[in-house]
């Protein structure tokens, strides 16, 4: 049975009160980028929205590059738009569809909630993107 607290004018079961760790006053004012990133990772996992960036930083044309994929093409384009990427930069004609990100854009993506992931998960996600693109192409050809 929940304990009863009568510290205020109303009687509230203690179980229904938010825990101290989730009260705004416990956040200490502003959130650090790492705390925001952890929170977004938890939310991404909870809502099954995953924007993934790989850990490979490949040197090309004097810059370091990596790849960004998502669970769906729509999510990927939406997130890319938030990063300021143009849709025509989407690498859809490759075996594994993705956006290429420079190291600085990768940091911005992580700050906005993208999840750093290993190569295996990025490739799995990219294969699903390829399936979605193929299904959309077949549906478009059928009409």
Residue pairs with C-beta under 8 A, 6 or more apart in sequence:
2 13
2 14
2 15
2 16
3 13
3 14
3 15
4 11
4 12
4 13
4 14
5 11
5 12
5 13
5 14
5 17
20 26
31 39
33 111
36 111
36 113
37 110
37 111
37 113
40 112
40 113
41 113
41 115
43 49
43 113
44 50
44 51
44 113
44 115
48 71
49 70
49 71
49 75
50 70
50 71
50 115
50 125
51 68
51 69
51 70
51 75
51 76
51 79
51 109
51 113
51 114
51 115
52 68
52 69
52 70
52 114
52 115
52 116
52 117
52 121
52 122
52 125
53 66
53 67
53 68
53 101
53 106
53 109
53 110
53 114
53 115
53 116
53 117
53 122
54 66
54 67
54 116
54 117
54 118
54 119
54 122
55 66
55 116
55 117
55 118
55 119
56 66
56 67
56 119
57 64
57 65
57 66
57 103
57 106
58 64
58 65
58 66
59 65
63 102
63 103
64 102
64 103
65 100
65 101
65 102
65 103
66 100
66 101
66 103
66 106
67 96
67 98
67 99
67 100
67 101
67 122
67 126
68 76
68 79
68 80
68 98
68 99
68 100
68 101
68 106
68 109
68 114
69 76
69 96
69 97
69 98
69 99
69 122
69 125
69 126
69 129
70 76
70 79
70 125
70 129
71 125
71 128
72 128
72 129
72 132
73 97
73 129
73 132
73 133
73 136
76 90
76 99
76 129
77 87
77 90
79 109
79 112
79 114
80 87
80 89
80 90
80 99
81 87
82 112
83 101
83 105
83 108
83 109
83 112
84 105
85 99
85 101
85 105
89 99
89 100
90 97
90 98
90 99
91 97
91 98
91 99
91 100
92 133
95 130
96 123
96 126
96 127
96 129
96 130
97 126
97 129
97 130
97 133
98 122
98 126
98 129
101 109
110 116
